[in-house]
Amino acid sequence: MRYAAARTKSSWRTIREELVTTSTTRPRTAPATAHASTAPAPAGAAPPRPEPWADSREWIERATAAGQLRVVRGASWQADIGAIAEMLDHTDGSPCVLFDDIPGYPSGHRVLINCNGTQVRQAITLGLPDEQANHDGLMGFWRGVLDGMAPIPPVEVATGPIFENILEGDAVDLTAFPAPIWHPQDGGRYIGTASLNILKDPGTDWVNVGTYRNEIFSPTTMGLYISPGKHGKLIREAWFDKGEPCPVVVVVGADPLLFIGAASSLPFQLDELAWAGGVRGKAIEIVRGLHTGIPFPATAEIAIEGFMYPGELHPEGPYGEFTGYYASGEARTPVVHVKAIYHRNEPIILGCPQGKPPHEDNRALAYLRSAMVEAQLRGAGVPRIAGAWCPPEAAERLMTVIAVDQAYPGHATQALVAGGQVGAAAYIAKIVVVVDPDIDIYSQNDVLWAVMTRCDPARDITIIKRAWSGPLDPATHPDHRQFNSRMLIDATIPWEWRERFADPVVTADMMRASQEHWGWILDPSAKDPRG
């Protein structure tokens, strides 16, 4: 089915906007600030983390208290919500938006987008104090999590808010929720763009949570597209190889932290629900589907339970991909036959549409993915890694920049080859750059300067072929998208004649000294401290 992208009478140019009030969520006591702490931090210690928020509704309250959330009323699902999402994704500092009063749907059936689009909101999601709502705070948090975090297994409870409404049989209707047309040429309505697709391995106790896209086919069926090599696809194929239907629960109203875990390429057979509990510092409460027994969060907004059957395929797509193109066209995907829908009163769809980077999940996942690459490089035996960065502008997966303090001949090459193939960076990547520690890997200007002045193309650029890719890459031929090539760029000072390399005009130490002594000049309101 195709849907017209024409705007409705409530054009987004004239949509009424207003600040969200406490009446838009269930009553709770909002904190005085976004990250209220119970006690001051001791001198020299990290500030204490606030009490973890309980669900997406409490997350909304904290984002509201921080001035980070707006309510937009009257936007259409046919075109307005998708157009607004695109605008927010490509505007630095844009707010999180909660859509309500969507034409054709009851008031209270809502859509939430751009949750993790700023550092402040990422800090809210991670339960960090105000002092860590910045680049260094987020990067330091994820490094610490990966270095010492212990997963906390989920805790099963008898019931939860997700069971406020249970729809089965003739009551099942996926179109009862305001799933948008996110991009003008999308093949249909995608209810799952920030979804948790939860599958259980048929031979083990492994429960995998991944973010895959879910297009509505009919009131009782939807798609579940998974790229090659992803964990969910391995599980689904294991069921199909046995000739059995694959059970699944798709949570399309997840909370922002669980979405980060589901979308972040965590290691094989790691329980994402336990991982999220470890990050939050508190176990995730779960219930089980009445038809599949698959666990899912008890405080979720909307959960869809069903089965996929071997050999049954349905046309799916196109969809606006994370590369910024309708790259995969129309494909065929297994069909989820819905047995039950569970949802809270006044349910909220969590949306994170893809598109031209950077978009919301790029801005958030860049920190986690970069910390994972650093940890995996060290785990692979590459010493003296000074840092890694997966730029949001490159969709936090198409390019990786690594800083290494060279200790021996071939050290930079070792970091290059490993950096393009560790688990967090291997899928669909294009470019790996290795630089010296004096280069600011978070600055595109600095990285480009290193490439232009320390790299000789004939000596320092290597192309490897037949790397792991998939059908979402527009740069490879449509018939050969299982593989792609990688460009490895050594932008370090050449080891053999490093003592003879030209001195830089400006060093990082010089810039720091200037900032410390003269930085007040950059602040129009600052007074000359020299008196």
Summary of the structure (lengths in Angstrom):
residues: 531
radius of gyration: 23.9
end to end distance: 71.4
largest distance: 81.1
contacts: 1782
relative contact order: 0.10
helix: 29%
strand: 23%
